[in-house]
Amino acid sequence: MGMVPILEDDEGFVPDSSVICAYLERLHPQVLVYPDNPQDYAKALFLEEYVDTAVSNAVGPIFRERFVKPRAHGETGDENVVRETKDNVLPPVFDYLENLLGNRPTLFDAFSVADAALGSTLTTLLLAEERVDETKWPRLAAYHMCVLKRPSVQASLPEWLSVPS
């Protein structure tokens, strides 16, 4: 299907991050990534989908122009696309997330699939030498810093990536 990421284990291949998370939770039910509470479970599913669509569509052009084109294709990215995205596409999406977050370090009582989705998508901004503007979205920027400090996230970041402190 050409989907990324993909997990390979003894049983075969499992494509797509959402499917992988659900699969791993079934294999290791002692480590929940979906909230127990039915209302929070539904909200986590929605937020994961929101990240996969709205947030990815808002961050994707910046990542493509600043990271993919130069590194994968040897092309110069279009800074007009980056500027247009930052000025017009990101603000309503990041405004929504800013209002949703409050001052919590995670979206729910514990780190969830929604946090993994949002945190990893926000981290693609760092790969594109961009970050959440803490003057416009202070809670979202603080949330992203909390995600970046998680040991599991630290272990997965490339050594060359400069993580803001």
Disulfide bonds with the S-S distance in Angstrom:
none
